[in-house]
């Protein structure tokens, strides 16, 4: 988990403001930087995890102001040190995601 912590710390280093939003078991923290925002999102159904079962998912449609966003999953594999992410175009400013209890980072550039 050390790499996941380092990933999180490096992605939000230098933020100017943070905003928390919780709705329908969807957690979202938005970290504001000059010229960009980083959203950290996850779904928490409030139930304890069961290792033999797949993670519960919740589909959400999120609204963004730019033309594209970069999706950066949290490091979860042993030995993985960084995940560069993938850029996705937005349709009418929206992106649909399947969230689990493992946080995902969404970088939105202005």
C-alpha positions as CSV (number, residue, x, y, z in Angstrom):
1,X,0.0,0.0,0.0
2,X,3.0,2.3,0.3
3,X,2.9,2.9,-3.5
4,X,-0.8,3.8,-3.4
5,X,-0.1,6.3,-0.7
6,X,2.8,7.8,-2.6
7,X,0.6,8.0,-5.7
8,X,-2.1,9.8,-3.8
9,X,0.3,12.2,-2.2
10,X,2.0,13.1,-5.5
11,X,-1.3,13.6,-7.3
12,X,-2.7,16.1,-4.8
13,X,0.6,17.8,-3.7
14,X,0.2,21.5,-3.8
15,X,-3.6,21.7,-4.0
16,X,-5.2,25.0,-3.0
17,X,-8.6,23.9,-1.8
18,X,-10.5,20.6,-1.3
19,X,-14.2,20.0,-1.5
20,X,-16.0,16.9,-0.2
21,X,-19.3,15.6,-1.6
22,X,-21.1,12.4,-0.5
23,X,-24.2,11.3,-2.3
24,X,-25.9,7.8,-2.6
25,X,-22.8,6.1,-1.2
26,X,-20.6,7.8,-3.8
27,X,-17.6,9.6,-2.2
28,X,-15.9,12.5,-4.0
29,X,-13.1,14.7,-3.0
30,X,-12.2,17.5,-5.4
31,X,-8.7,19.0,-5.1
32,X,-8.3,22.4,-6.8
33,X,-5.1,23.5,-8.5
34,X,-4.3,26.4,-10.8
35,X,-5.6,25.3,-14.2
36,X,-6.9,21.8,-13.2
37,X,-8.9,19.8,-10.7
38,X,-8.3,16.3,-9.5
39,X,-11.4,14.3,-8.3
40,X,-11.0,11.2,-6.1
41,X,-14.1,9.0,-6.3
42,X,-15.2,5.7,-5.0
43,X,-18.4,3.8,-4.1
44,X,-18.9,2.5,-0.5
45,X,-21.9,0.4,0.1
46,X,-21.1,0.3,3.8
47,X,-20.8,-3.5,3.9
48,X,-17.6,-5.3,4.8
49,X,-15.6,-6.7,1.8
50,X,-15.9,-10.4,1.1
51,X,-12.6,-11.6,-0.6
52,X,-14.3,-14.3,-2.6
53,X,-16.9,-12.0,-4.1
54,X,-16.3,-9.4,-6.8
55,X,-16.3,-5.7,-5.7
56,X,-19.7,-4.1,-5.7
57,X,-20.0,-1.5,-8.5
58,X,-22.1,1.6,-9.0
59,X,-22.4,3.3,-12.3
60,X,-22.3,7.1,-12.2
61,X,-22.5,9.8,-14.9
62,X,-20.3,12.8,-13.9
63,X,-20.4,16.3,-15.4
64,X,-17.1,18.1,-16.2
65,X,-16.3,21.4,-17.8
66,X,-13.5,20.4,-20.2
67,X,-13.3,18.4,-23.4
68,X,-11.5,15.4,-21.9
69,X,-10.4,13.9,-18.6
70,X,-7.6,11.6,-17.5
71,X,-8.6,8.6,-15.5
72,X,-5.9,7.3,-13.2
73,X,-6.7,4.1,-11.2
74,X,-5.3,3.5,-7.8
75,X,-2.3,1.2,-7.6
76,X,-3.5,-2.2,-6.3
77,X,-1.0,-4.8,-7.6
78,X,2.1,-5.9,-5.7
79,X,5.2,-4.4,-7.3
80,X,3.3,-1.8,-9.4
81,X,4.8,1.5,-8.7
82,X,2.9,3.9,-10.9
83,X,-0.1,4.1,-13.2
84,X,0.0,6.8,-15.8
85,X,-3.7,6.7,-16.6
86,X,-5.7,7.1,-19.8
87,X,-7.4,10.1,-21.4
88,X,-11.0,10.0,-22.4
89,X,-13.1,12.4,-24.4
90,X,-16.2,13.8,-22.9
91,X,-19.6,13.6,-24.5
92,X,-21.6,16.8,-23.7
93,X,-19.2,17.2,-20.8
94,X,-20.1,13.8,-19.3
95,X,-18.2,10.7,-18.4
96,X,-19.8,7.5,-17.2
97,X,-17.8,5.4,-14.7
98,X,-18.3,2.2,-12.8
99,X,-17.0,2.9,-9.3
100,X,-16.0,0.4,-6.6
101,X,-14.5,0.8,-3.1
102,X,-11.1,1.3,-4.7
103,X,-10.6,5.0,-5.4
104,X,-10.1,6.3,-8.9
105,X,-8.5,9.7,-9.8
106,X,-10.0,11.9,-12.5
107,X,-7.9,14.7,-13.7
108,X,-9.8,17.6,-15.2
109,X,-7.9,20.3,-17.0
110,X,-9.4,23.8,-17.5
